[in-house]
Amino acid sequence: MTPTHPSPAMTAAPRTAADPWNPSQYERFKSQREQPFHDLVAMLGVRNPPRVADLGCGTGALTAQLHRTVKARHTIGIDSSPTMLAQAGHHEKPGLRFVRADISTWSPDGRLDLIFSNAALQWIDDHPALFMHLTTLLAPNGVLAVQMPANFDHPSHTIAADVALEEPYASATGGHQRMSPVLTPEAYAHLLYDLGLRDLNVRLQVYCHELPSSADVVEWVRGTLLTDYQVRMPEAMFTSFVARYRERLLEVIGDHRPYLFAFRRILLRGRAASG
């Protein structure tokens, strides 16, 4: 849910805020953001897994729901945001805990029966290397299940990258643009197969979110994508950046009430060999 491993481009400029993630902003569209989680859970095909990890657990609410639904014995939620983890701490109980760590390098103290990640891995570069690492953490017959946005050619994302090249933003961020490392569904199918996973299910799904207006897309991405720009500029400049982004976005998508925000996501699942 929150970025854990900056790419080379992401390190081009110093971060001006330690943790831009705002649980209240992120959950403004709570029901719409949660639907892919439920769809991914429905794909799992596992019950009573002894050891579960939720990578990018955010506020922990969905991690707790996952823990209950699959009847896990032990579940650990991993996230990089102290603000999100402060919220997640309210869900801790025996068998369910949360840890601050970098998803791309974190390793458990034993193999996992389920690795679950909902809307987090899009923040990490080099997916072939990342997925290779994750598959090494699976126990025999362990399941890897991941959901990621695949909407990076939508104006909501491309315009943010365009505005980032305007001044004064380009100078403040070192010319940074947030680019997606997400592959095609077909590429993930081949990648998981080559890594030895079987019982594969890889989907591209379009979620149709009816927002009150097209301007609400700005509030949607303020909880996710725009945080990557927020950490690279002073607060007043970021306010200006958002205003300019809103202006450019509405020029392209129009001012509609309501507005259908068609959002593509990849959902994938694979099972490790029996040993």
JOMORA-V106946 format. One record per residue. RES is the residue in three letters. SS is DSSP state (hx for helix, st for strand, lp for the rest). PSI is psi in whole degrees, 0 to 359 (999 if undefined). NEAR is the number of other ideal C-beta (glycine too) atoms within 10 Angstrom. Layout:
{{RES SS PSI NEAR} {RES SS PSI NEAR}}
This chain:
{{MET lp 323 26} {THR lp 149 23} {PRO lp 143 23} {THR lp 341 22} {HIS lp 94 16} {PRO lp 142 17} {SER lp 170 16} {PRO lp 320 7} {ALA hx 327 15} {MET hx 344 21} {THR hx 10 11} {ALA lp 333 14} {ALA lp 151 17} {PRO lp 146 10} {ARG lp 137 15} {THR lp 357 16} {ALA lp 132 14} {ALA lp 322 9} {ASP lp 97 16} {PRO lp 356 22} {TRP lp 129 25} {ASN lp 108 16} {PRO hx 322 17} {SER hx 318 9} {GLN hx 317 16} {TYR hx 322 23} {GLU hx 14 16} {ARG hx 332 14} {PHE hx 50 17} {LYS hx 309 10} {SER hx 321 8} {GLN hx 320 16} {ARG hx 333 22} {GLU hx 338 15} {GLN hx 316 13} {PRO hx 327 20} {PHE hx 311 18} {HIS hx 322 12} {ASP hx 322 16} {LEU hx 319 23} {VAL hx 320 18} {ALA hx 340 10} {MET lp 350 16} {LEU lp 307 18} {GLY lp 31 11} {VAL lp 147 20} {ARG lp 141 9} {ASN lp 43 9} {PRO lp 133 21} {PRO lp 319 13} {ARG st 123 20} {VAL st 142 25} {ALA st 134 24} {ASP st 109 28} {LEU st 116 24} {GLY lp 55 27} {CYS lp 344 31} {GLY lp 230 27} {THR lp 352 27} {GLY lp 351 26} {ALA hx 316 18} {LEU hx 331 24} {THR hx 316 30} {ALA hx 321 21} {GLN hx 319 15} {LEU hx 314 24} {HIS hx 315 22} {ARG hx 316 11} {THR hx 315 14} {VAL hx 357 20} {LYS lp 51 10} {ALA lp 151 24} {ARG lp 313 13} {HIS st 128 18} {THR st 136 23} {ILE st 131 23} {GLY st 132 32} {ILE st 132 23} {ASP st 161 28} {SER lp 349 21} {SER lp 116 26} {PRO hx 325 12} {THR hx 314 18} {MET hx 318 25} {LEU hx 332 22} {ALA hx 323 14} {GLN hx 319 21} {ALA hx 328 26} {GLY hx 335 13} {HIS hx 342 12} {HIS hx 356 19} {GLU lp 144 14} {LYS st 173 9} {PRO lp 127 6} {GLY lp 352 12} {LEU st 117 21} {ARG st 167 16} {PHE st 142 26} {VAL st 141 14} {ARG st 124 15} {ALA lp 166 16} {ASP lp 117 13} {ILE lp 321 23} {SER lp 341 18} {THR lp 350 9} {TRP lp 139 18} {SER lp 136 10} {PRO lp 173 14} {ASP lp 8 6} {GLY lp 169 11} {ARG lp 155 14} {LEU st 143 23} {ASP st 338 23} {LEU st 123 22} {ILE st 119 23} {PHE st 137 31} {SER st 120 24} {ASN st 108 28} {ALA lp 52 21} {ALA lp 322 24} {LEU hx 348 24} {GLN hx 348 24} {TRP hx 355 25} {ILE lp 134 23} {ASP lp 169 16} {ASP lp 69 13} {HIS hx 327 19} {PRO hx 315 14} {ALA hx 320 11} {LEU hx 312 18} {PHE hx 328 22} {MET hx 316 13} {HIS hx 314 16} {LEU hx 321 22} {THR hx 334 18} {THR hx 345 11} {LEU lp 354 19} {LEU st 139 22} {ALA st 164 17} {PRO st 133 11} {ASN st 9 14} {GLY st 152 22} {VAL st 135 24} {LEU st 125 22} {ALA st 126 22} {VAL st 140 27} {GLN st 133 25} {MET st 143 26} {PRO st 144 20} {ALA lp 44 21} {ASN lp 25 20} {PHE lp 356 18} {ASP lp 7 10} {HIS lp 148 17} {PRO hx 331 17} {SER hx 332 23} {HIS hx 316 18} {THR hx 326 15} {ILE hx 326 22} {ALA hx 317 23} {ALA hx 323 16} {ASP hx 314 15} {VAL hx 326 22} {ALA hx 339 21} {LEU lp 354 12} {GLU lp 158 13} {GLU lp 146 7} {PRO lp 5 12} {TYR hx 320 21} {ALA hx 318 15} {SER hx 322 11} {ALA hx 327 20} {THR hx 3 25} {GLY lp 27 13} {GLY lp 19 13} {HIS lp 137 23} {GLN lp 135 18} {ARG lp 114 21} {MET lp 148 13} {SER lp 135 17} {PRO lp 1 16} {VAL lp 133 19} {LEU lp 181 17} {THR lp 158 12} {PRO hx 320 16} {GLU hx 321 10} {ALA hx 321 14} {TYR hx 322 23} {ALA hx 313 17} {HIS hx 320 13} {LEU hx 311 20} {LEU hx 321 22} {TYR hx 315 13} {ASP hx 334 11} {LEU lp 3 17} {GLY lp 4 12} {LEU lp 147 22} {ARG st 183 11} {ASP st 47 11} {LEU st 145 14} {ASN st 110 15} {VAL st 124 21} {ARG st 147 14} {LEU st 120 14} {GLN st 138 15} {VAL st 119 10} {TYR st 128 16} {CYS st 99 9} {HIS st 118 18} {GLU st 110 10} {LEU st 154 18} {PRO lp 324 11} {SER lp 165 14} {SER lp 335 22} {ALA lp 339 16} {ASP hx 344 17} {VAL hx 325 23} {VAL hx 315 19} {GLU hx 327 17} {TRP hx 308 21} {VAL hx 342 19} {ARG hx 333 20} {GLY lp 353 19} {THR lp 271 22} {LEU lp 313 21} {LEU lp 345 23} {THR hx 332 23} {ASP hx 335 20} {TYR hx 328 25} {GLN hx 321 22} {VAL lp 354 22} {ARG lp 6 23} {MET lp 157 23} {PRO lp 159 13} {GLU hx 314 10} {ALA hx 322 8} {MET hx 322 17} {PHE hx 321 22} {THR hx 318 12} {SER hx 319 14} {PHE hx 314 23} {VAL hx 319 19} {ALA hx 317 12} {ARG hx 319 15} {TYR hx 314 25} {ARG hx 315 18} {GLU hx 311 12} {ARG hx 320 17} {LEU hx 312 21} {LEU hx 334 18} {GLU hx 326 11} {VAL hx 311 12} {ILE hx 349 17} {GLY lp 167 9} {ASP lp 93 10} {HIS lp 146 13} {ARG lp 107 10} {PRO lp 181 12} {TYR st 132 17} {LEU st 113 11} {PHE st 98 20} {ALA st 118 10} {PHE st 116 20} {ARG st 140 17} {ARG st 149 22} {ILE st 130 22} {LEU st 130 22} {LEU st 152 24} {ARG st 140 22} {GLY st 155 25} {ARG st 137 22} {ALA lp 161 24} {ALA lp 161 11} {SER lp 352 7} {GLY lp 999 6}}
